[in-house]
Amino acid sequence: MQRGMFSEAVEDLQRALSSNPNDPDSLVNMCCCMTHLGKKDEFQQYYSKLEQVAPTNPFVLKTQAGKQCWRQTGIILISNLYLYIYRSLKSFGVYILHLSISMFQIFPVYLYIAQ
């Protein structure tokens, strides 16, 4: 892994996990490899297993803290984006009566156009 040979590392880690499927170090390294290889589904599979077998592992704790921070930041960003959209449309006489927000997708559902 240190040399950036993630595909080769995956093969070694799979062998290690076949003999000890609950080894936290192997699971953490497998998560790192999947991240570098861009394999999100596989990452989630190994990360879920890691959460089950070692919920207090530093990798798990840091990842959970990062998720919580992102949720809080995401809410602030979406709130600011909503205000920007609302103010921009209001300047044209368009008022948002309801806004549907679904993780990174914002849809004005009901619009009222002032006459």
C-alpha positions in Angstrom: 0.0 0.0 0.0 2.8 2.4 0.8 4.0 2.2 -2.8 0.5 2.9 -4.2 0.0 -0.7 -5.4 -3.5 -1.0 -4.1 -4.7 -3.8 -6.4 -1.9 -6.0 -5.3 -2.5 -5.0 -1.6 -6.2 -6.0 -2.0 -5.1 -9.5 -3.0 -2.9 -9.9 0.0 -5.6 -8.4 2.3 -8.2 -10.8 0.9 -5.9 -13.7 1.8 -5.5 -12.3 5.3 -9.2 -11.8 5.7 -9.9 -15.3 4.6 -8.0 -16.7 7.5 -9.2 -14.0 10.0 -12.3 -12.2 8.7 -12.6 -10.1 11.9 -9.1 -8.6 11.9 -9.6 -4.8 12.3 -6.2 -3.9 10.8 -6.9 -5.9 7.6 -10.4 -4.3 7.4 -9.0 -0.8 7.9 -6.4 -1.4 5.2 -9.0 -2.9 2.9 -11.2 0.2 3.4 -8.2 2.4 2.5 -7.5 0.4 -0.7 -11.2 0.6 -1.7 -11.1 4.3 -1.2 -8.0 4.7 -3.4 -9.4 2.4 -6.0 -12.8 4.3 -6.1 -14.8 1.2 -5.1 -17.6 2.7 -3.0 -19.7 -0.4 -2.6 -16.8 -2.5 -1.6 -15.6 0.2 0.8 -19.1 0.2 2.5 -19.0 -3.6 2.8 -15.7 -3.6 4.6 -16.5 -0.5 6.6 -19.8 -2.0 7.9 -17.9 -5.2 8.9 -15.3 -3.0 10.7 -18.0 -1.1 12.5 -19.5 -4.4 13.7 -16.2 -6.0 14.9 -14.4 -2.9 16.2 -16.8 0.0 16.9 -14.1 1.8 18.9 -11.4 1.5 16.3 -9.8 4.9 15.7 -10.6 4.6 11.9 -14.3 4.1 12.7 -14.3 6.9 15.3 -12.7 9.4 12.9 -15.0 8.4 10.1 -18.1 8.8 12.2 -16.8 12.2 13.5 -16.2 13.3 9.9 -19.7 12.2 8.9 -21.2 14.1 11.8 -19.2 17.2 10.8 -20.3 16.9 7.2 -24.0 16.6 8.2 -23.7 19.8 10.2 -21.8 21.6 7.5 -24.2 20.2 4.9 -27.2 21.5 6.8 -25.6 25.0 7.0 -24.7 24.9 3.3 -28.3 23.9 2.3 -29.8 26.5 4.5 -27.6 29.2 2.9 -28.4 27.9 -0.5 -32.1 28.0 0.2 -31.8 31.6 1.4 -29.9 32.5 -1.8 -32.5 30.8 -4.0 -35.3 32.4 -2.1 -33.8 35.9 -2.2 -32.9 35.6 -5.9 -36.3 34.5 -6.9 -38.0 37.0 -4.7 -36.2 39.8 -6.5 -38.0 38.7 -9.7 -41.4 38.4 -7.9 -41.3 34.7 -7.5 -41.9 33.3 -4.1 -41.1 29.7 -3.0 -44.0 28.3 -0.9 -42.4 24.9 -0.4 -38.9 23.6 -1.1 -38.1 19.9 -1.2 -34.5 19.2 -0.1 -33.1 15.8 -0.7 -29.3 15.4 -0.1 -27.7 17.7 -2.7 -30.9 18.0 -4.8 -33.1 21.0 -4.2 -36.5 21.3 -5.9 -38.8 24.3 -5.7 -42.1 22.4 -5.5 -44.6 25.3 -5.2 -43.9 28.6 -6.7 -46.0 31.7 -6.5 -45.5 34.4 -9.1 -46.5 37.9 -7.9 -48.5 39.8 -10.4 
